[in-house]
Amino acid sequence: MNDRDDIRDDLSALIDGALDPDRQPEVEAALDTDPALRAEYDRLSGIDALYAALPREAVPEGFAQSVRDAIARRENIAAAEPTQRPVKLRMFTQATRRSVFWPVAAAATLLVGFFLWSTVNRANQANTLLTVAKSVPAKAADAVDGKEQLYKVRVMPEEKGKAEAPAAAPVAATSTHAAPSPGAPAAQEPPAPPAAAPAPPAPAPEAPPDTADKEAKGQVLMEQQPPSADDLPALQPLSKEDRERALRRMLAAKKTAPAPQEGAVAAAPPADATNAPAPPTSATEAPAAGAGPQAAAPAPTPANTAEQRKVAGRVFLRTDSGWVDHAYKGEVLTPLEESSDEFKQLLPTHPPLEKVAELGGSITLRIDGVWRDLKTTRPLAEPK
Amino acid sequence: MTDALTALDADTRTDEDGMLVERFRAGDEAAFDALVRRNQDRVYGLLWRMLGNREDALETAQDTFVRAYRGIDGFRAEARFSTWVYGIALNLARNRLRDRSRKGRDRGVSLETLETDAPGAMPATTADCPRAAAEQGELEAALAACLEHLPETLRGAFALRVFEGLAYDEIADAMECPRGTVKSRLNDARRRLAECLERRGVLGRDAA
């Protein structure tokens, strides 16, 4: 910006007499020597004259009184505010409610949707586990992400019929709603969960799979449904007791021994039977049709109980390939060969191992807190 | 010199306004009525120039004094009552202009419209004046149209200076801006008005 531009910027202040006294002589001198600047000064000065000549309009008569009236009205409104405030607050609250209603409704819908989704998702997980359990032997639970994920499954009549159709799918009927077998000692059965269904009469699993029989079973299961079943989730994580029972049923279902006669207890010695919990099996839970040589034998017993042995203070349940400590709940197993050096090294510090190995076959047991799958060199004795 | 004279006149007014303010603060309601009567024409004139509409100017002037009444406790004794009231009026005028912009319509009678479409329907300043002639009306309409085309800040500074005779410092107080800003706003306003009036053939006949 040069000096001429600076002078042009000061022309307006010169017109208004507001220029700095030190600056004013310099600007006036420039106007005397620069005709263009003088012309611009005259042009700007004329504007003020034009506008100042415009007639002014006065306010109408009574303006001051109108102001006074307006003040009085405002004050009356202010004085009435305490009584009006609740109304305004209510209106505000109503507006707030209106503005809040839809977000809250949307959030509630999302919550309900999530609950339904999670329920369906858990059902799908359980069905997946059920399928795995059908095809994998007793330790199938370990295959699911390395974690045991057993679920309580409420089998509906038509699902029950499907589950029993394949001969080698006894696990499908692993209903934890089942009551203790009438033949099992009641004192050995853990108390059923509150939501558990009442004990049904156990039909024979080996019965011919005719339609009438399936319908009969379905009817039984229908009767098992508690009146408030709809209020309960179809699937629930298993409690500790449920998990044990489910595992024992899985093991019992795989046993090839003939089902004991009605009223028979475990094949274990009487002394052991008092210490070991009786497997809470029922005909609906352990259908062994076609599972072994004797499975075809008519055994309409209310209870199929696995053979038990008590060795070194531990109770072992008989399986088709060996024995399983009754406390085993599907933990990860570490293999152990009886002929291995490790086993021989364990014997001096764990003398009972020798007696346990005499059971023969494959034995699942816990050694020093680690669950081992002991492969013995001895044959598994025929079930009693 | 001009600025010094207006400042002297303003000082005289301020002295009287100051006393009225003190009386009003002491409980004399009539003192406020006197303050209104002493300043009403200037406030109304400023608002009419700012809003270009008589009805809006009257409503806003009334609201200006109501706010002054209720906010008198915020008035500083060292300030001038007129300057303080001008500040209130300019803020209200700015709000009203913004409301017009938001609503997309102009409640008032456009000064531009008066010039082009209804030159005979001039405001009272001309239409009610027996001296008003067609040529005079055309000149005044052109002046009003060019003023309305100014940005709000330039228009306010020019109106306070030319119509109300406020000094730079008073304008700065009323517009809450530095004195240098007032200087540049006034210079800019005059240049724009000159260009506008030249385009309309008002200024070119005598100047330049």
Interface residues (C-beta under 8 A of the other chain):
Chain A: D9 L11 S12 A13 I15 D16 G17 A18 A39 D42 R43 L44 G46 I47 D48 L50 Y51 A52 L54 P55 R56 E57 A58 V59 P60 F63 A64 S66 V67 R68 A70 I71 R74
Chain B: M1 T2 D3 A4 D33 V36 R37 Q40 D41 Y44 G45 W48 R54 L58 A61 Q62 D63 F65 V66 Y69 R70 P123 A124 T125 T126 C129 L139 E140 L143 A144 L147 F158 R161 V162 F163 A167 Y168 K183 S184 L186 N187 R190 R191 L193 A194 L197 V202 L203 D206 A207 A208
